[in-house]
Amino acid sequence: MASRVTKLARNAKPVKKDEVGKGIAKKRKAESRQETASPQRNGVCEKKEVNKEKPEGLNGGTALPVRNKKGELVFEGFPTFLPNMTPKEVLQAGSFGGTYFRPIHSSITKTDFVCFTFEKHRWVGHSCLLRLQVASVVYREAVNTYKVKCGGSLEMWEKAVGLCLNTDCSVLVFPCRFYQGRRTVDDSRQVGRWERCAGVKGRWRNNLITKVVRSGCGFDNNTVSPVVRQTLQHWGYRLTQEDYQQGAKRLKPK
């Protein structure tokens, strides 16, 4: 028996490293195609239903949001948080003067934050204009959708609400990672800020509706308060005709 094993070992062809890699990749690809199954019960492996419309969030987090009939993003557990733009759509449209993923220094934590390259690629893509579009150290109005400057400085926001509370650059990427499924104890506060800005009773959403009504222009006329429109876009919201009509009904005659 031992001599037979020795003979087989001598006749075996050496396996190249690249062949090993291909074998592993082929095995993983085959495993990914298999149906997800629950543990066996009575010797029978039961199939587990997978909702393709609601893929799991990153790192096993909450499922990614889906859009309702109005095109709003619906997040489980946050029924009043209904932005209608994904983080990727916000950044690709032109926002934050191109500075969203710039390196920053927190005056609260006395720490330098550098957002990872993979974050920028995930939300904008591998564009040659990546640095100017999302990681510029200089605020550029021309990058913004409505070609205006809006929003306060980081220092202003830190003094007002103490933004730098978490690590890993979450001061900047909260909307992105929340969208992907990450949940923290700070979520309710962050979502509340969105509601007060762009929610149904939000200050800036209703500010824009009021200005459009009084201007006599259409809801999508970008010459009416471009700064407010840019602000709302930063919060993941763009005024729709349906929201405008509903908001206009609530206005009191001047």
C-alpha positions in Angstrom: 0.0 0.0 0.0 2.8 2.4 0.9 4.7 1.7 -2.3 1.5 2.4 -4.3 1.1 5.8 -2.6 4.7 6.6 -3.3 4.3 5.7 -7.0 1.2 7.9 -7.3 3.1 10.8 -5.7 6.0 10.4 -8.1 3.6 10.4 -11.2 1.6 13.4 -9.9 2.1 16.6 -11.9 3.1 19.7 -10.0 0.4 22.3 -9.6 1.2 25.8 -10.6 0.3 28.7 -8.3 -1.9 30.3 -11.0 -3.8 27.0 -11.4 -4.4 26.9 -7.7 -5.8 30.5 -7.8 -8.0 29.6 -10.8 -9.3 26.6 -8.9 -10.2 28.6 -5.8 -11.9 31.3 -8.0 -13.9 28.6 -9.8 -15.0 27.1 -6.5 -16.1 30.4 -5.1 -18.0 31.2 -8.3 -19.8 27.9 -8.1 -20.7 28.5 -4.4 -22.1 32.0 -5.2 -24.5 30.4 -7.7 -25.9 28.0 -5.2 -29.2 28.7 -3.6 -29.1 30.0 -0.1 -30.3 27.3 2.2 -31.3 27.0 5.9 -29.9 24.3 8.2 -31.2 20.8 7.5 -34.4 19.6 9.2 -35.1 15.9 9.3 -32.4 15.3 6.8 -33.9 17.8 4.3 -32.2 21.0 3.4 -34.9 23.7 3.2 -34.6 26.6 0.7 -34.4 30.1 2.1 -36.3 32.8 0.2 -34.1 35.7 -0.9 -35.7 39.0 -1.6 -33.7 40.3 -4.6 -35.3 43.7 -4.3 -33.9 44.2 -0.8 -30.2 43.0 -0.8 -28.5 42.8 2.5 -26.5 45.8 3.6 -22.7 45.7 3.9 -21.1 43.7 6.6 -24.4 41.9 7.4 -26.1 45.2 8.2 -29.7 46.3 7.6 -31.1 45.7 4.2 -30.5 48.4 1.6 -33.5 50.7 1.0 -36.0 50.3 -1.8 -38.0 53.0 -3.6 -41.7 53.5 -3.1 -44.1 54.6 -5.8 -43.1 58.2 -5.3 -39.4 57.4 -5.8 -38.6 57.9 -2.2 -36.0 55.7 -0.4 -37.6 53.7 2.3 -35.5 52.7 5.4 -36.8 50.0 7.8 -37.4 51.5 11.2 -37.3 55.1 10.0 -40.7 55.8 8.3 -40.3 59.6 8.2 -36.9 59.5 6.6 -37.7 59.6 2.9 -34.9 61.1 0.8 -35.4 60.7 -3.0 -31.7 60.8 -3.9 -29.1 58.2 -3.1 -25.6 59.4 -1.9 -24.2 58.5 -5.2 -26.8 60.6 -7.0 -26.1 63.5 -4.7 -22.4 63.4 -5.4 -22.6 62.8 -9.1 -25.1 65.6 -9.5 -22.5 68.0 -8.1 -22.6 68.9 -4.4 -20.6 70.4 -1.5 -18.4 72.3 -3.9 -16.5 69.1 -4.7 -15.1 68.9 -1.1 -17.2 66.1 0.4 -14.3 63.6 0.8 -11.6 66.1 1.4 -9.1 65.5 4.2 -10.2 67.4 7.4 -9.0 68.3 10.8 -11.5 68.2 13.7 -11.2 71.0 16.1 -13.2 68.9 18.6 -11.2 65.6 18.6 -7.9 67.3 17.4 -7.7 64.5 14.8 -7.0 64.4 11.1 -9.6 62.5 9.1 -8.7 61.1 5.6 -11.6 59.4 3.8 -10.6 56.2 2.1 -10.2 56.1 -1.7 -12.6 53.1 -1.9 -15.3 55.3 -0.5 -14.9 57.9 -3.2 -14.8 55.3 -5.9 -17.9 53.6 -4.6 -20.0 56.7 -4.7 -18.6 58.5 -7.7 -16.7 56.0 -9.8 -13.2 55.9 -11.2 -13.3 59.2 -12.9 -10.3 61.2 -13.8 -12.1 64.2 -12.4 -12.6 62.5 -9.0 -10.3 64.8 -7.1 -12.1 67.9 -8.3 -15.6 66.5 -8.0 -15.5 65.1 -4.4 -12.0 65.5 -2.9 -11.0 69.1 -3.7 -9.5 71.1 -0.8 -11.0 74.2 -2.4 -14.7 74.8 -2.6 -15.8 75.2 -6.2 -19.2 76.6 -6.9 -19.0 75.5 -10.6 -19.1 71.8 -9.4 -22.5 72.3 -7.7 -25.7 71.5 -9.7 -27.1 75.0 -9.2 -23.7 76.8 -9.5 -24.1 78.5 -6.1 -22.3 78.2 -2.7 -24.3 77.1 0.3 -23.8 75.6 3.7 -21.6 76.5 6.7 -18.0 75.6 7.3 -16.9 72.5 9.2 -15.8 74.6 12.1 -19.3 76.3 12.3 -21.1 72.9 12.4 -18.7 71.5 15.0 -19.4 74.4 17.3 -23.2 74.3 16.6 -23.9 70.5 17.0 -20.6 68.8 17.7 -20.4 66.7 14.5 -17.1 64.9 15.1 -18.5 62.4 17.5 -17.4 59.1 15.8 -14.2 57.8 14.2 -13.5 56.5 10.6 -14.5 59.8 9.0 -18.2 59.3 9.8 -18.5 63.1 10.2 -18.6 63.1 6.4 -19.8 59.7 5.3 -22.8 59.1 7.6 -25.4 59.3 4.8 -23.4 56.9 2.7 -22.9 54.3 5.3 -26.4 54.6 6.7 -27.7 54.0 3.1 -25.5 50.9 3.0 -27.0 49.5 6.2 -24.8 50.7 9.1 -26.8 51.6 12.2 -25.5 53.5 15.3 -26.9 55.1 18.4 -26.6 58.5 16.7 -29.0 57.6 13.8 -32.1 59.1 15.4 -30.4 62.5 15.9 -29.1 62.5 12.3 -32.5 61.5 10.9 -34.2 64.2 13.0 -31.9 66.8 11.4 -33.0 65.6 8.0 -36.7 65.8 8.9 -36.3 69.4 10.1 -34.6 70.3 6.9 -36.2 68.3 4.1 -39.1 66.4 5.6 -42.8 67.0 5.0 -42.7 69.8 7.6 -39.0 70.6 7.0 -37.9 74.2 7.0 -36.1 74.4 3.7 -38.5 72.2 1.8 -41.4 74.4 2.7 -39.3 77.5 2.2 -38.7 76.5 -1.4 -42.4 75.6 -2.0 -43.4 79.0 -0.7 -41.0 80.9 -2.9 -42.1 78.9 -6.0 -45.8 79.6 -5.3 -45.1 83.3 -4.9 -42.9 83.5 -8.0 -45.6 82.0 -10.2 -43.0 79.8 -11.8 -43.0 76.0 -12.2 -41.8 73.8 -9.3 -38.7 72.8 -11.3 -37.6 76.3 -12.3 -34.0 76.4 -11.1 -33.9 80.2 -11.0 -36.1 80.2 -8.0 -33.9 79.9 -4.9 -31.0 77.9 -6.3 -29.3 78.1 -2.9 -32.2 76.4 -1.1 -32.4 73.8 -3.9 -28.6 73.1 -3.5 -29.1 72.8 0.2 -31.9 70.3 -0.1 -29.8 68.3 -2.6 -27.1 68.0 0.0 -29.6 66.4 2.2 -30.7 63.9 -0.5 -33.9 65.6 -1.6 -35.1 67.2 -4.8 -38.5 68.9 -5.0 -41.0 66.9 -7.0 -44.3 68.0 -8.6 -46.4 65.9 -6.2 -44.6 67.2 -3.1 -44.9 70.8 -4.4 -48.6 70.5 -5.0 -49.3 69.0 -1.6 -47.1 71.6 0.1 -48.7 74.5 -1.8 -52.2 73.5 -0.5 -51.0 74.0 3.0 -49.9 77.6 2.4 -52.0 80.4 3.8 -53.0 83.2 1.4 -50.7 86.2 1.8 
